[in-house]
Amino acid sequence: MNIVSLIIQLVSGAIGGNVAGAAIKSYSLGTLGNSIAGILGGAIGGHILSAVLGAGNGAAAAGAASASMDPSSILSNVAGGGVGGAILMIIVGLIRSKLGKSGN
């Protein structure tokens, strides 16, 4: 994993978290909360996707990934980060809404 892939995943995660927050208002954490949850989810989702696709295995794959960013790797970073960010934001929002309702 190189730094460019990580940055793409983090930015995509923040965007994914905010898009999910806008789409599901009842679980929204606000812009800052959605962004933070999205960034964390983007990093986690990107790592999981790269592990599933096998991009993180072997020194040759790591060297090739850091040497050039082809469109398919960029797209997988965006997808993994965006989806991971959206999923984590929804999970955190769901937990927050359930805890808030039980406290009343």
C-alpha positions in Angstrom: 0.0 0.0 0.0 1.4 3.3 -1.0 0.6 6.8 0.3 -1.3 7.8 -2.9 -3.7 4.8 -2.4 -4.2 5.7 1.2 -5.0 9.3 0.4 -7.5 8.2 -2.3 -9.2 5.9 0.2 -9.3 8.5 3.0 -10.8 11.2 0.7 -13.3 8.7 -0.8 -14.2 7.5 2.6 -15.0 11.1 3.7 -17.1 11.7 0.6 -18.9 8.3 1.1 -19.6 9.1 4.7 -21.1 12.5 3.9 -23.1 11.0 1.0 -24.5 8.3 3.2 -25.3 11.0 5.9 -27.2 13.1 3.4 -29.1 10.1 2.1 -30.0 8.7 5.5 -30.7 11.8 7.6 -31.8 9.8 10.7 -28.2 8.3 11.0 -26.3 11.4 10.1 -23.6 12.5 12.5 -23.3 16.0 11.1 -20.7 17.0 8.5 -17.7 16.6 10.8 -18.9 13.3 12.3 -19.8 11.9 8.9 -16.3 12.9 7.6 -14.4 11.4 10.5 -16.4 8.1 10.4 -16.0 8.1 6.6 -12.2 8.6 6.8 -11.8 5.7 9.3 -14.2 3.6 7.3 -12.4 4.5 4.0 -9.1 3.3 5.4 -10.6 0.1 6.8 -12.7 -0.6 3.7 -9.7 0.1 1.4 -7.5 -2.3 3.2 -10.1 -5.0 3.3 -10.7 -4.6 -0.5 -7.0 -4.7 -1.3 -6.6 -7.8 0.9 -9.6 -9.5 -0.8 -8.3 -8.6 -4.3 -4.8 -9.8 -3.3 -3.1 -6.4 -4.0 -1.3 -6.5 -0.7 0.4 -9.9 -1.2 4.0 -10.2 -2.3 6.8 -7.8 -2.7 6.4 -7.8 -6.5 2.8 -6.7 -6.2 3.7 -3.9 -3.7 6.5 -2.7 -6.0 4.3 -2.6 -9.0 1.5 -0.9 -7.1 3.8 1.9 -5.9 5.4 2.3 -9.3 2.2 3.2 -11.2 -1.4 3.8 -10.4 -3.5 2.3 -13.2 -7.2 3.2 -13.6 -8.4 -0.1 -12.1 -6.4 0.3 -8.9 -7.6 3.9 -8.6 -11.2 2.8 -9.1 -10.8 0.0 -6.5 -9.4 2.5 -4.0 -12.3 4.9 -4.6 -14.8 2.1 -4.3 -13.3 0.5 -1.2 -12.9 3.9 0.5 -16.3 5.2 -0.4 -18.2 2.1 0.5 -16.2 1.6 3.6 -16.8 5.2 4.7 -20.5 4.9 4.1 -20.9 1.6 5.9 -19.0 2.8 9.0 -20.9 6.1 9.1 -24.2 4.2 9.0 -23.0 1.7 11.7 -21.9 4.6 14.0 -25.1 6.5 13.3 -27.2 3.4 14.0 -25.4 2.8 17.3 -25.7 6.5 18.2 -29.4 6.6 17.5 -30.1 3.4 19.5 -28.1 4.7 22.5 -29.9 8.0 22.3 -33.3 6.5 22.3 -32.6 4.1 25.2 -31.4 6.9 27.4 -34.7 8.7 27.2 
